[in-house]
Amino acid sequence: MKRFLGFCVFALFLVGLSQAQAPLLKVKIEATELDKAVLIKKLNEHGADHSLRFEAADAEYVYRIVFATSQDKTDLFVWGGGGGMNSSAAGADVFDADGKELFKFTRAARGTDAGATNAVAKEIVKRLVQWRKLQSR
């Protein structure tokens, strides 16, 4: 039993240590309050896979993200007939702290705004990881 408890304490120590070493990226998110909250949550979920943590900030930020969700119409062609259905889209324009645009993209044809936001957050993390690797060379 003592070994098991010792192992648990050691495992918790390692988890805490790995989280403490994850770089914190302060980001300014320009979006509605609801969209900001969902985006920062999704950034942290996907950033954890790359040992990144995100925090919303209005000053001393490293990246500025202009983010918006919207409603689109997706065309459907089923059995010779045409039609459409409403779908969600989201887009982000990401700048560095000096205001230089790093990248811009849109993710469309998602079932919900949360799904579109998730896709955008995943892409932001992926591109920031690539950008940071390029900058470190």
GROMACS elastic network, one bead per residue, 0.5 to 0.9 nm:
[ bonds ]
;  ai    aj funct       b0    kb
    1     4     6  0.50978   500
    1     5     6  0.62970   500
    1     6     6  0.85489   500
    2     5     6  0.51294   500
    2     6     6  0.60090   500
    2     7     6  0.84909   500
    3     7     6  0.60418   500
    3     8     6  0.85771   500
    4     7     6  0.50499   500
    4     8     6  0.62211   500
    4     9     6  0.87203   500
    5     8     6  0.50120   500
    5     9     6  0.62192   500
    5    10     6  0.85654   500
    6     9     6  0.51977   500
    6    10     6  0.61671   500
    6    11     6  0.85761   500
    7    10     6  0.50523   500
    7    11     6  0.60426   500
    7    12     6  0.85862   500
    8    11     6  0.50489   500
    8    12     6  0.61562   500
    8    13     6  0.85306   500
    9    12     6  0.51577   500
    9    13     6  0.61602   500
    9    14     6  0.87383   500
   10    14     6  0.62869   500
   10    15     6  0.87244   500
   11    14     6  0.51260   500
   11    15     6  0.62608   500
   11    16     6  0.86252   500
   12    15     6  0.50757   500
   12    16     6  0.61046   500
   12    17     6  0.84611   500
   13    16     6  0.51358   500
   13    17     6  0.60270   500
   13    18     6  0.86212   500
   14    18     6  0.61058   500
   14    19     6  0.85920   500
   15    18     6  0.52320   500
   15    19     6  0.62783   500
   15    20     6  0.86104   500
   16    19     6  0.51995   500
   16    20     6  0.60820   500
   16    21     6  0.87204   500
   17    20     6  0.50850   500
   17    21     6  0.63440   500
   17    22     6  0.89100   500
   18    21     6  0.53138   500
   18    22     6  0.65435   500
   18    51     6  0.80764   500
   19    22     6  0.53111   500
   19    23     6  0.87762   500
   19    48     6  0.87433   500
   19    51     6  0.76204   500
   19    52     6  0.89440   500
   19    53     6  0.86859   500
   20    23     6  0.81137   500
   21    24     6  0.88226   500
   21    51     6  0.80005   500
   22    48     6  0.82264   500
   22    50     6  0.85883   500
   22    52     6  0.52984   500
   22    53     6  0.63290   500
   23    51     6  0.69404   500
   23    52     6  0.53373   500
   23    53     6  0.60555   500
   23    54     6  0.84522   500
   24    52     6  0.63388   500
   24    54     6  0.57046   500
   24    55     6  0.69851   500
   25    52     6  0.72471   500
   25    53     6  0.60295   500
   25    55     6  0.62139   500
   25    56     6  0.85960   500
   25    61     6  0.74942   500
   25    62     6  0.65349   500
   25    63     6  0.78281   500
   26    53     6  0.85328   500
   26    54     6  0.58789   500
   26    56     6  0.58085   500
   26    57     6  0.57521   500
   26    58     6  0.87244   500
   26    59     6  0.86043   500
   26    60     6  0.73341   500
   26    62     6  0.56805   500
   26    63     6  0.69223   500
   26    64     6  0.88551   500
   27    40     6  0.89216   500
   27    54     6  0.68122   500
   27    55     6  0.61008   500
   27    56     6  0.51245   500
   27    57     6  0.56084   500
   27    58     6  0.77690   500
   27    59     6  0.87716   500
   27    60     6  0.85842   500
   27    61     6  0.50809   500
   27    62     6  0.59307   500
   27    64     6  0.55764   500
   27    65     6  0.69995   500
   28    55     6  0.84762   500
   28    56     6  0.57078   500
   28    57     6  0.51198   500
   28    58     6  0.54797   500
   28    59     6  0.75686   500
   28    60     6  0.88593   500
   28    61     6  0.60973   500
   28    62     6  0.80076   500
   28    63     6  0.63545   500
   28    65     6  0.60481   500
   28    66     6  0.83512   500
   29    36     6  0.62858   500
   29    39     6  0.85809   500
   29    40     6  0.84166   500
   29    56     6  0.67519   500
   29    57     6  0.77647   500
   29    58     6  0.81554   500
   29    63     6  0.85352   500
   29    64     6  0.59196   500
   29    66     6  0.59685   500
   29    67     6  0.69475   500
   30    33     6  0.88533   500
   30    36     6  0.74169   500
   30    64     6  0.75257   500
   30    65     6  0.60811   500
   30    67     6  0.60623   500
   30    68     6  0.83779   500
   31    34     6  0.80617   500
   31    35     6  0.59862   500
   31    36     6  0.57141   500
   31    65     6  0.84231   500
   31    66     6  0.64185   500
   31    67     6  0.53343   500
   31    68     6  0.60222   500
   31    69     6  0.88943   500
   32    35     6  0.52075   500
   32    36     6  0.60758   500
   32    37     6  0.86921   500
   32    67     6  0.84994   500
   32    68     6  0.77609   500
   33    36     6  0.50633   500
   33    37     6  0.62760   500
   33    38     6  0.87548   500
   34    37     6  0.52645   500
   34    38     6  0.63238   500
   34    39     6  0.85594   500
   35    38     6  0.52211   500
   35    39     6  0.59138   500
   35    40     6  0.85199   500
   35    67     6  0.77899   500
   35    68     6  0.73060   500
   35    69     6  0.76702   500
   35   113     6  0.89577   500
   35   114     6  0.88847   500
   35   117     6  0.79948   500
   36    39     6  0.51733   500
   36    40     6  0.60875   500
   36    41     6  0.85200   500
   36    56     6  0.83647   500
   36    67     6  0.80709   500
   37    40     6  0.54466   500
   37    41     6  0.62769   500
   37    42     6  0.87465   500
   37    56     6  0.89734   500
   38    41     6  0.51827   500
   38    42     6  0.62240   500
   38    43     6  0.86057   500
   38   114     6  0.74771   500
   38   117     6  0.73575   500
   38   118     6  0.84571   500
   39    42     6  0.51071   500
   39    43     6  0.59825   500
   39    44     6  0.85761   500
   39    67     6  0.85348   500
   39   114     6  0.87997   500
   39   117     6  0.62310   500
   39   118     6  0.73864   500
   39   120     6  0.83312   500
   39   121     6  0.63936   500
   40    44     6  0.62152   500
   40    45     6  0.86386   500
   40    54     6  0.67634   500
   40    55     6  0.71428   500
   40    56     6  0.70251   500
   40   121     6  0.81719   500
   41    44     6  0.53172   500
   41    45     6  0.63271   500
   41    46     6  0.88749   500
   41    54     6  0.85712   500
   41   121     6  0.89649   500
   42    46     6  0.61967   500
   42    47     6  0.81873   500
   42   117     6  0.75782   500
   42   118     6  0.58984   500
   42   119     6  0.89844   500
   42   120     6  0.88956   500
   42   121     6  0.57922   500
   42   122     6  0.76101   500
   43    46     6  0.53448   500
   43    47     6  0.56192   500
   43    48     6  0.83900   500
   43    52     6  0.88128   500
   43    53     6  0.78339   500
   43    54     6  0.65922   500
   43   118     6  0.81337   500
   43   120     6  0.88870   500
   43   121     6  0.51184   500
   43   122     6  0.69365   500
   43   124     6  0.77864   500
   43   125     6  0.67731   500
   44    48     6  0.59665   500
   44    49     6  0.89443   500
   44    52     6  0.72350   500
   44    53     6  0.55365   500
   44    54     6  0.57000   500
   44    55     6  0.84185   500
   44   121     6  0.87288   500
   45    48     6  0.55709   500
   45    49     6  0.75157   500
   45    53     6  0.86645   500
   45   121     6  0.88516   500
   45   122     6  0.87683   500
   46    49     6  0.56675   500
   46    50     6  0.74444   500
   46    52     6  0.83814   500
   46   118     6  0.87593   500
   46   121     6  0.71479   500
   46   122     6  0.58145   500
   46   125     6  0.67030   500
   46   126     6  0.87136   500
   47    50     6  0.52376   500
   47    51     6  0.60807   500
   47    53     6  0.59496   500
   47    54     6  0.75485   500
   47   121     6  0.87995   500
   47   122     6  0.80771   500
   47   125     6  0.60141   500
   47   126     6  0.85921   500
   48    52     6  0.54577   500
   48    53     6  0.66151   500
   49    52     6  0.75455   500
   50    53     6  0.89163   500
   50   125     6  0.81867   500
   50   126     6  0.87352   500
   50   129     6  0.76802   500
   52   125     6  0.85002   500
   52   129     6  0.89499   500
   55    61     6  0.89914   500
   56    61     6  0.82423   500
   57    60     6  0.72004   500
   57    61     6  0.60601   500
   58    61     6  0.68829   500
   60    97     6  0.81001   500
   61    64     6  0.71746   500
   61    96     6  0.86488   500
   61    97     6  0.63919   500
   62    95     6  0.86544   500
   62    96     6  0.60052   500
   62    98     6  0.86154   500
   63    94     6  0.67962   500
   63    95     6  0.56074   500
   63    97     6  0.53445   500
   63    98     6  0.87279   500
   63    99     6  0.85485   500
   64    93     6  0.82161   500
   64    94     6  0.57824   500
   64    95     6  0.50836   500
   64    96     6  0.62191   500
   64    97     6  0.67392   500
   64    99     6  0.78271   500
   65    92     6  0.64064   500
   65    93     6  0.57616   500
   65    95     6  0.64251   500
   65    96     6  0.88580   500
   66    91     6  0.81631   500
   66    92     6  0.55385   500
   66    93     6  0.51231   500
   66    94     6  0.64459   500
   66    95     6  0.83712   500
   67    90     6  0.73206   500
   67    91     6  0.57702   500
   67    93     6  0.66613   500
   67    94     6  0.85846   500
   68    89     6  0.84611   500
   68    90     6  0.56063   500
   68    91     6  0.56826   500
   68    92     6  0.68349   500
   68   117     6  0.87240   500
   69    88     6  0.71315   500
   69    89     6  0.56120   500
   69    91     6  0.65673   500
   69   113     6  0.64646   500
   69   116     6  0.75237   500
   69   117     6  0.74051   500
   70    87     6  0.85905   500
   70    88     6  0.58507   500
   70    89     6  0.51645   500
   70    90     6  0.60609   500
   70    91     6  0.85763   500
   70   108     6  0.89049   500
   70   113     6  0.76451   500
   71    86     6  0.67894   500
   71    87     6  0.57873   500
   71    89     6  0.59833   500
   71    90     6  0.86076   500
   71   108     6  0.88769   500
   71   113     6  0.82407   500
   72    85     6  0.84030   500
   72    86     6  0.58081   500
   72    87     6  0.51644   500
   72    88     6  0.58105   500
   72    89     6  0.65737   500
   72   108     6  0.76613   500
   72   109     6  0.73051   500
   73    84     6  0.61226   500
   73    85     6  0.55309   500
   73    87     6  0.56716   500
   73    88     6  0.81993   500
   73   109     6  0.78453   500
   74    83     6  0.84371   500
   74    84     6  0.52971   500
   74    85     6  0.53809   500
   74    86     6  0.61666   500
   74    87     6  0.62299   500
   74   108     6  0.88745   500
   74   109     6  0.62439   500
   75    82     6  0.72214   500
   75    83     6  0.57762   500
   75    85     6  0.66205   500
   75    86     6  0.88967   500
   76    81     6  0.81944   500
   76    82     6  0.57224   500
   76    83     6  0.51319   500
   76    84     6  0.50238   500
   76    85     6  0.72199   500
   77    80     6  0.64818   500
   77    81     6  0.56559   500
   77    83     6  0.64192   500
   77    84     6  0.80900   500
   78    81     6  0.54124   500
   78    82     6  0.64200   500
   78    83     6  0.81559   500
   79    82     6  0.83314   500
   86   109     6  0.84076   500
   86   111     6  0.80873   500
   87   108     6  0.75296   500
   87   109     6  0.52602   500
   87   110     6  0.55452   500
   87   111     6  0.53462   500
   87   112     6  0.66903   500
   87   113     6  0.83421   500
   88   107     6  0.86504   500
   88   108     6  0.62129   500
   88   109     6  0.58636   500
   88   111     6  0.58886   500
   88   112     6  0.52982   500
   88   113     6  0.52790   500
   88   114     6  0.85808   500
   88   115     6  0.79291   500
   88   116     6  0.62372   500
   89   106     6  0.70964   500
   89   107     6  0.55730   500
   89   109     6  0.61407   500
   89   110     6  0.62032   500
   89   111     6  0.87143   500
   89   112     6  0.81014   500
   89   113     6  0.67366   500
   89   115     6  0.86481   500
   89   116     6  0.54347   500
   89   117     6  0.79967   500
   90   105     6  0.86960   500
   90   106     6  0.56887   500
   90   107     6  0.54308   500
   90   108     6  0.64364   500
   90   110     6  0.88342   500
   90   113     6  0.73306   500
   90   116     6  0.53634   500
   90   117     6  0.60417   500
   90   119     6  0.83081   500
   90   120     6  0.66964   500
   91   104     6  0.75307   500
   91   105     6  0.56753   500
   91   107     6  0.61046   500
   91   108     6  0.83585   500
   91   116     6  0.83855   500
   91   117     6  0.81705   500
   91   120     6  0.66100   500
   92   103     6  0.82053   500
   92   104     6  0.57001   500
   92   105     6  0.57873   500
   92   106     6  0.65085   500
   92   107     6  0.89243   500
   92   120     6  0.69922   500
   92   121     6  0.88429   500
   92   124     6  0.79971   500
   93   101     6  0.72937   500
   93   102     6  0.78388   500
   93   103     6  0.60466   500
   93   105     6  0.67055   500
   93   106     6  0.88649   500
   94   100     6  0.85539   500
   94   101     6  0.59718   500
   94   102     6  0.56440   500
   94   103     6  0.55057   500
   94   104     6  0.62064   500
   94   124     6  0.81129   500
   95    98     6  0.76435   500
   95    99     6  0.54066   500
   95   100     6  0.52526   500
   95   102     6  0.52358   500
   95   103     6  0.72713   500
   95   104     6  0.89424   500
   96    99     6  0.54034   500
   96   100     6  0.54876   500
   96   101     6  0.65951   500
   96   102     6  0.66609   500
   97   100     6  0.74831   500
   98   101     6  0.89947   500
   99   102     6  0.89612   500
  101   104     6  0.77771   500
  102   128     6  0.89714   500
  102   131     6  0.83249   500
  103   124     6  0.88752   500
  103   127     6  0.81436   500
  105   120     6  0.82426   500
  105   123     6  0.88278   500
  106   116     6  0.89799   500
  106   120     6  0.73530   500
  107   110     6  0.76539   500
  107   116     6  0.62397   500
  107   117     6  0.83808   500
  107   119     6  0.66755   500
  107   120     6  0.63781   500
  108   116     6  0.67878   500
  109   112     6  0.88514   500
  109   116     6  0.80182   500
  110   113     6  0.73244   500
  110   114     6  0.87156   500
  110   115     6  0.59677   500
  110   116     6  0.54645   500
  110   119     6  0.87182   500
  111   114     6  0.84034   500
  111   115     6  0.64579   500
  111   116     6  0.76221   500
  112   115     6  0.50887   500
  112   116     6  0.63476   500
  112   117     6  0.85827   500
  113   116     6  0.50364   500
  113   117     6  0.60094   500
  113   118     6  0.84602   500
  114   117     6  0.50032   500
  114   118     6  0.60339   500
  114   119     6  0.86366   500
  115   118     6  0.50322   500
  115   119     6  0.62877   500
  115   120     6  0.87017   500
  116   119     6  0.51513   500
  116   120     6  0.62724   500
  116   121     6  0.86672   500
  117   120     6  0.50775   500
  117   121     6  0.60790   500
  117   122     6  0.85490   500
  118   121     6  0.51419   500
  118   122     6  0.61647   500
  118   123     6  0.86472   500
  119   122     6  0.52036   500
  119   123     6  0.62859   500
  119   124     6  0.86844   500
  120   123     6  0.51088   500
  120   124     6  0.60752   500
  120   125     6  0.86528   500
  121   124     6  0.50527   500
  121   125     6  0.62378   500
  121   126     6  0.85821   500
  122   125     6  0.53328   500
  122   126     6  0.62336   500
  122   127     6  0.87325   500
  123   127     6  0.60843   500
  123   128     6  0.84473   500
  124   127     6  0.52500   500
  124   128     6  0.59941   500
  124   129     6  0.85190   500
  125   128     6  0.51188   500
  125   129     6  0.60996   500
  125   130     6  0.86224   500
  126   129     6  0.53073   500
  126   130     6  0.64371   500
  126   131     6  0.87546   500
  127   131     6  0.60271   500
  127   132     6  0.85164   500
  128   132     6  0.59228   500
  128   133     6  0.84318   500
  129   132     6  0.52105   500
  129   133     6  0.62317   500
  129   134     6  0.87222   500
  130   133     6  0.51945   500
  130   134     6  0.63401   500
  130   135     6  0.87484   500
  131   134     6  0.51272   500
  131   135     6  0.62096   500
  131   136     6  0.86909   500
  132   135     6  0.50036   500
  132   136     6  0.61421   500
  132   137     6  0.89107   500
  133   136     6  0.52177   500
  133   137     6  0.67237   500
  134   137     6  0.55977   500
